[in-house]
């Protein structure tokens, strides 16, 4: 029994707590998240509606930059809940891969190596988001104290997130309670975002491990060549494994396609907003403090866009490497019937496997560079308006 899994323990716990992982309590967790997210979104969009003017552009931009990640997370959760059958098929396929790889020591070592890398990446990604929340919250609270001390008025109190409430949230102890509730909500939201980002990294690393195992199987062909040709079991294993890789990648594509589209759109505007706030903060009275507060948030949003684009680039490059691995075998020593089989495998692997953004464009590092370029252009427009 193999105790290691491609999905790390922190990611699995997060999937269970968000009602994505198949369990008997998934509906309860979904209901809790819906109540929490919708309640926050109502107050956030209420604030945006009230400040939907250009008299104080910085407040509007800051409100939008903190609202979009919440809306995006809600969209992700709803998508996963609606496609729970597809996600269950992905988990089943991963479990089957672990079972099948246990027969070969070289295969299991490859799987363990990818699982270990996945675990470290998951911890790093989630840690970055949690650290960003702590840094953002601590700097915000310190700034609020200085502003309140300078103004000698509680009406100048601000919150961690731009929200409009139907009550006087600046009065004590209501203010302290709302501030603490927002901190907890920020922490859970950031952890959920980091967990879902770590999930796609875990899935594409699993695909990479399967492709590397296929490279090993192709390399072993040279040692098995004889006058009787390749064993039928070897040929069948090659095609079966490649077919499973294609199906598994298509399932990831179907699960994350529209999530990736919304991800890129929201990240473009969020990076634009946070970049604009950083530029404006440099000329403010408490410039260094404000920049420190926004910088961690900006890094987390940029990292999120990079993760999705990197996932598409990684899958594309790995899938086309099968063609090169097949060509590097000693196919010219094979019988004509076996050579044709290898050629068919090469032809099928020439079409790269990709993860697209809403079926419109493939995710790639070039796309990530375009996001940064578009965000920079929007920043210049906002700064001109400011």
N, C-alpha and C positions, 0 to 999 in steps of 0.2 A: 504494500500500500504506500503510494507516494504521498508524502505530507505537504510537498511544496506545490504552489499553484501560481499560475501566471498573474492572477489578480492578487495584489498584496492585501494583507490583513487590514490596514487602515482604510483602503478603498472598499473592501468588502463590508466593513462596519458602516462606512458612510452610505453605501448603497442600501444596506438594510434600514438605516435610520431615515432615509428619504423614500422608502417604499418602492425602490426599484428592484432590489434583489428579491427573488421569489421566496416568500415566507408566509406564515399564517397571520402575521400582524401588519402586512403591507398596506392594507386599506386604512388602518388606524393612523399610520405614519403619514399617508398621503393626505388624509383629512386635516391633520395638524399642520402640515406644510401649506396646504391651500389657505387655511385660515390666517396663518402668520404672513404669508406672502401677499395675499390680497389686501389684508389690513394695512400693511406697509405701503403698498402701491397706491391705495386710495389717498392716503395722507401725502405721499410724494407728488402725485399728479395734481392734487389740490394746490400744493405749493407752486408748482410750475404754472398752473392756470392763473393763480393770483398774481404771479410776477412775470406774466407773459408780455413784457414790454422791454424796451431798450434803455429805460432810465437807469437801471442798475444791472448791466449786462453780466457782471461777474457773478451775482447771486443766481441769475437764471442759468448761466453756463454750469455753475457748480451743482445746481439742482438737477440739471439734465445728466451730468456726469455720474452722479450717485444713484440716479433712478434707472438708467439704462441697464446696468449690471443686474439689478433686481428683476427687471422685466425679462432679461435674457435668461436668467436662472429659472424663472417660472416657466418660460417657453420650453427650456430643456427638460424640466421635470415632467411637464405634461406630455411631451413627445415620448419620453422613456416610458411613461405609464401607458400611453396608447399603444406602444410597440413592445409591450412586455413579452409577447410571444416570440418576437424576433430576437430580443435580448436573451431569452431563455434558450433559444436555439444556439446562440453564440456561446453561452456558457456550457451547453451540452457538448458542442464541438470541441471546446477547449479541454474539457474533462476527458473526452475520447482520445484526443491527441496525447495527453499525459499517459493514458493507459497503454496506447499503442507504442509509445516511445520507450516504455519500460523494458522492452525485449532486447534493446541494444544499448550497451554502455556508452557508446559515443553519442547516441541520440539523447539519452537522458542527461548527459553532461551539458549538451547544448541547451536543452530545456531549462536545466537548473541555472545555467549562466544567464539566460534571458530573464528568468524569474527573479534572480538576484538583482539584475540591472533594473528591472521593472519596480522592484520594492524600493530601491534607493532613489529612483526618479520620483516615485510617488511621495516618499517622505520629503524630498527636496521641494517638490511643487507645493504640497500642502503647507509645508513649513514657511515658504515664501509668502503665501497668502495670509497665514496666521500672523507672521511677523509684520506684514504690511498693516493689518488691522491694529495691532498693538502700537505700532509707531504712529499711525494716523490718529488713533484715539488719544494717546498720551500727549501728542503735540497739540491737538485740538483743545483738550481740557486745560493745558497750560496756557494756551492763548486766551481761552474764555476767562480764566482767572485774571489775567492781566487787563483785559478789556473791561471787565466788571470793576476791577479796582480803580481803573482810570476814570470811569464814568460815574461811579458811586450809585449805580442803579441796577436793579435786577431785571428791568425791562430790556436791557441790552444783551441778556443771555442768549447764547446760540446753542444749537444742538449738533450732535455728530453728523446727522443727516438732515438735509433740508426737507422739513415736513411742516404742514399746516394742520393744526389741531383745532377742534371746536371749543377748546377750553384754554385757560391761561397757563400755558406750559412753563412759563418763566418763574412762577411762584414756587417757593419751597413748601413741602417736600415733593411736590409734583414734578418739578424740574429734575431733581435727583433721580426719581423713579423712572422718568422717561429717558434720561441719559443712560441709566444702567440697562434699561430694556433695549435701547438702540445698540449699545455695545454688545449685548448678548446676540442680538439679531445680526449684527455685522459679523460677529465671530462665526455663527452657524452658517450664514450665507457664504462667507469667504471659504469656509471649510468645504461646503458643498460644491462650490465652483472649482476649488482645487482638486477635490475628489473626482469630479467628472473629467477634468483635464488629465488627471493621472490615469483615469480609466482608458482613454483613447490611446495614451502612450503604452499602457499595458497590452492593449489589443494589437497594436501595430508591432510591438516587440515580439509578441507571440507569432504573428505572421512572419516576421524576420527569422525567428527560430525555426519555423517549419521550412522556410526556403533554404536556410543553411543546411538543414538535415537533408533536403533534396540534393543540394550540392554534394554532400557526402555520398549519397546513394549513386549519383552520376559518376563520381570519382572512383567508386568501387567497381564500376562496369569494366574498366580496363583490366582489373585483376581477375575478372570472371570470364574473360573472352576465351573461348576454346573452339575447336573445330565443330562442336555441336551447336554453337551459337549461344545467345543469352538464354538463361532459364526463363520460362514463362512467368514465374512468380516475381522475378525482378522487374520485368517489363510492366506487369500489372501493378506492382507496388509504385513504380514511378508515375504512371498515369493516374492512379487513384489518389496519390498524395498531391499531385499538381491540381487535380480536379477539386479536391477538398480545400486547397489554398484559394482557388478562384472563388468557390462558393462562400468561404469564410470572409474573404475580402469584400465580396458583393454584399454580404449581410452587414458588415461594418459601414459600407457606403450607404445602404438603405437606412441604417439607423442614424447616421450622423450627417447625412447630406443637407437637409434643411436646417439642422442645428448649426452646421458650418456656415450656411448662408447668412443666418441671423447673427452668428458670431462675428463674421467679418464686417457686416454692416454696423452693428452696435460698437464693435471695437474701433472702427474707423472714427465714428463720432466721439466716442469716449476718449480716445487718444488725442483727438483734436481739442476737446474741451479741457482736458487736464494740461495739455501743452499750452493752451491759451492762458490758463490760470497761473501756470509757472512763469510765463513771460510777464504777466501783469503783476504777480507777486514780487518780482525782482525790483519793481519801482515803488513798492508799498513801504509803509513805516516798519512793519515787522516782516520784512522780505525774507530773511533767512528762515524764520520759523514757518512762514507760509509755504515756502518752497519745499522745506523738509516734509511738511504734512502731505503735500500733493505728490511729491516725487515717488514715495513708496506706492501710492495708488496708481500712478502713471506706469511704474515698472510692472506692477501686477497685471494691468490691462494689456500692456504690450507683450508680456510673457504669454498671456492667454492666446493672443492672436498668433504668436510665433509657434506655440505648441501645435495648433491645428494645421498650420502651413507646413511645419516640419513633418507631421504625421503623413500628409499627402506626398511630400517629397520622398520620404523614407520608403513608403510602400511602392511608389513608382520605380525607384531605383532598384529596390530588392527584387521586384517581379521581373524586370528586364534582365537581371543577372542570371536567371535560369537559362536564357538563350545562350549566353556566353559559356556557362558551365557545361551545357550539352554539347556545344561546339568543341570544347577542349577535351572531350572524351576521345578515345581511339575508335571513333565511329568508322573510319576508313578500313579498319581490320575486321569489321563485323560482316556477317552475311547480308546480302542485299535486302532480305525481308526485315532484318533487325535494323538496318540503316534507315529504311523508310520510316520505321517507328520513331527513331531518334529525330529524324527530320520533321515529322509531324509535331513532335514535342517542341522543337525549336520554333516552328511556325506559330504554334499556339501561344508560346511565351513571348513572341515579338510584340504583341499588343500588351502594353503595360497596364497593370492594375492601378487604379487611382481612387482617391476619395474626392468627390466633387462638392462644390458649394451650391446646393440646390439644383444640380444637374446642369448648371450654367458654365462653370469654370472649375478646372482642377486645382486642388490645393497644392501650393508649391512655395518655395522660398522666394521665387520671383513675385508671387502674389503678395507675400508679406512685405516685400520692398515697395510694391505699389500702394499698399495700405499706408505705409509711412509717408510716401510721397503725397498721397491724397490728403492725409491728415495735416501735413505741413502746409498744403495749399489752403485748407480751410482755416488753419490758425492765422495765416496772413490776412484772410478776409475778415475774420472776427476782430483781429487787432486793428485793422483799418477802421472798422465800425466803432470800435471802442475809443 
